[in-house]
Amino acid sequence: MIRQNFKRHLAKCVFKNEVGVPRTEIENMKKSYRPSEIDDTIKIAFTELKQYLTDNYMKATSLHKRLISTDSRDPIARLKELHVSEPTKRNNIQEWNLFSKWLKKNSKLPDKESGDSYLSTLKCRASTLKKKHYMLQNILQFLIDPGIKLNRVNMRISYIPKYAMSDEEIQQYLEEQEKVDFHDYVIQKLMITYGLRVNSVASLRLGHLEFLEKNNQKIVIPDSKVKNQRYENLNPDLEKELESLVENESDNEVFVFYPNLHKKDERKRAHEFCLRINKRIKTSKILKANKNFKFTSHMFRKTKAFNLFQKGINELKAKAREAIGQSQNSTAIESYIH
């Protein structure tokens, strides 16, 4: 080929300009190509890819049918229809929102595999992880498929017992708290006296103080966790202290403690109260830290139950000593009852 023709050929050559491979190599590839000799690993890879795409298509079709075609409402609207308590509904919706945010960030669909992956990314205590596992599994079973079973959480949970205060510690602690903050002092005194959860004092309203209107010494103690009310008698000192907090109030719906704090959300109120009381406990000079016990607001509830139990045990021991002729306070009774 003369030079002029060769230049003209190169300018229009398909192999050089578009394929990028010399024609001779293309011809050699055509001669050596044998469809029956394709490597088995390539066949397996194509089969796996086809199965993967098929599975994802079926999952997407199933999810579309369950979430959109069958019920056009969003998942939160459906979760609100569950026949569970309001706190449980709020927890489920909160967990679904966290899960949905993770799904969107990682471009995943809500199914068993994504649920297990989501739980594996959480950094929390074993007890919290188990709680989240239980909630998410119930949510996925309700929204997606009743047959979904997430991988078990096999982490070991170690429980540290709550501390139980002695009568002497209770008296010294309350004297200390009265000087620190009167509002928090009355809250803690109520909790210790009646073994209350923090949600009870957070939910206490003026209408619960029956002694103000009915000429008695009764107080109604609400408990949102068990949906129950208790009626207790107040001692004169506690009655006066409560009365001093609400002396300028007349609306029965107003809260007794910190009435302007989260007026419309008792759950948030309880959380704020818990933080306040835990801080008082942590900074107390009466209660000494002990790594073998937890010092939180819930220990007031344990203190009430534990001290009553110990009192009953001591009374039974005294009766047992008397019945067998032992002297009072004799430790020999232990060998008879254990």
Secondary structure, DSSP 8 states (H G I E B T S, - for coil): --HHHHHHHHHH-HIIIII-S-HHHHHHHHHH--GGG--HHHHHHHHHHHHHHHHHHHHHHHHHIIIIIS--S-HHHHHTTSSS-HHHHHHHHHHHHHHHHHHHHHT--SSHHHHHHHHHH--S-HHHHHHHHHHHHHHHHHHT-TT--------------B----HHHHHHHHHHHHHH-HHHHHHHHHHHHHT--HHHHHH-BGGG-GGGTSSSSEEEEEETTTTEEEEEE--HHHHHHHHHHSTT---TTSBSSSTTSSTT-HHHHHHHHHHHHHHHHHT-SSS---TTSB-STTHHHHHHHHHHHHHHHHHHHHHHHHHHT--TT-GGGHHHH-
